[in-house]
Amino acid sequence: MLATLMAHAYTRTAPVEIQSFEIGNLRYLRQQLGDCHPDIRLLQLLDAPTAQP
């Protein structure tokens, strides 16, 4: 997915939001992205307070 996003010039100028309930994949993506891609935002979705990812 990251290779596809990096391959298109559009994603370097337009904001991209990746959403997930899971935190493991968001942490992995953050590690891969570093600080070089500020237009790619990672968002953790939340459920009920008693639910766990």
N, C-alpha and C positions, 0 to 999 in steps of 0.2 A: 504494500500500500504506500509506504513512504517513497519507494522508487518511482511509483506512478505520480505521486504528488510533486516530486522534485523534477520530473521530466517535462512538466508543462509550465510555460512562462506565466500563464494565468494565475496559478497558485502562488506565485512569488509576489503578486501584487494585490490579490484579493484574499480576504480572510477565509480561513478554513477552520471549522470547528469539528473536532472528533469527540464524540460523547460515548461514555460507557458507564455501566454500573460497577464493573470490575475495576479494581485499582492496580492490579498487577500489570495489565497491559498498558495502562496509562503511565505507570512508572517506567516501563520498558521504552515506550515511545518518547517520553521526556528525555531519557538517557540517550536515545538515538538522535533526537533532534538537537539537544543542547540548547544553546542560546542563539543559534544562527538563523532560526526560522521564526521570527516573532509573529508572522501572519498565520501560523498554525497553532490554534488554541486547543488545549485539552481540558475537557470538562467531565467531572465525576458526577454522574446522576445519582440522586438519593431516593430511597424508598422510605417506607415507614420506619420510625426510629427503632422498632424491634427487629426489623429485617437486617440481615447481614449479607454482604456480597460473597 
